[in-house]
Amino acid sequence: MHYKNKKIALLLLVIVTLVACKSALYIPVTENIAKNANIDELVKGRASYINKCSSCHSLYLPEKFTKEEWTKNVDKMAPKAKITNQEKKLILAYVIKGE
């Protein structure tokens, strides 16, 4: 396979992976979040999670990690991804479903 074809194939693979994972992420609605969670903040957190985190690696489903693991992971990645404290708050709220 020529270099150009390999490059195109790799790009398509990345796009398919991102789209597949993005569609698997839950969309905040009253039925799938904590009772006192703010849906608007969770929607913003989802958008920040997708935009900031997928620029460097594949996205993980929120269920993959515990609240403590998510906190540790987001704290670690925030400087690398240039995530502000407000975005970090929103991302964490999203991945832990407002708990």
N, C-alpha and C positions, 0 to 999 in steps of 0.2 A: 504494500500500500504506500502510495506516495505521501510525503510529509504533509502536503496540503489536505489530503483526504483524511489523514490521521487527526489533524488539527480540527477539522470539521466534525469528525466522529466524536472526538473528545468534548467539543463544545456542545454538541447535541446531547451527549450523555449527562453533562452537568446540568443543562437546562431541564431535561426530563426528571432528573433526580430532585432538583429544587422544586419543580412544579408538583411532583408527586408528594413530597414531604409537606409542602405548603398546604396542599388540599387536605392532608391528613390532620393538620392542626385544628383543634376545636375552635369554633367561633363562639365567643361568649354570648350566651343567652341566659335568661333567668334560671332555667332548669339545670344548667351544668356548672354553676358557680356557687361559691359560698353565699349564705343568706345576706350578709351585709356588704357584699362586694359591689363596687361601682362599675357597671357595664361599660360606660364610656372610657374609664381608665383602662379596663381590660382590653378593649378594642384598640386603644392607642398602644398598649403594651404588646399586643400581638403584632401590630404593624412595626413597632420598634424591634421586636425580636426577629421578625423576618428580615427587615432591612439591615439591621446592624450585624446580626449573627451569621446570616447566610452569606455575607460577603467574604468570609474566610473559611467556613466549613459547612457541612451538612447540618441541618436543624435536627434537634432531638424532640421527640414528643414529650409533652409535659410530664406524663406518667413515668418516664424513664428514671427520674431522680426524685429524691425526697426534697422537702422544703429546705433542709439543711444543706443538702448537696447542691441544689440550685443556687442557694445563697453563696456558697463557696465558689462555685463555677463562675457565676456572674461577677462576683468581686474580682476574681482572677482575670477574667477576660475584659472587664470594663476599660482598663487603660489601653489595651491593644486595639480594641474596637472603637475607641474614643466615645464611649458611652457616658453621658452626663449622669449626675446623681438622680435627676428626675427620670431619665430614660431607664436607669437601673431599677428604680422603684416601680415603674410601670411594667417593665419586663418581668421582674420577680412576681408582681401581682398576677400577671397573666399566666406564667408557668405554674404557679401554685393555686391557680383558679380562685384568687381572692381570699384564700384562707387566712 
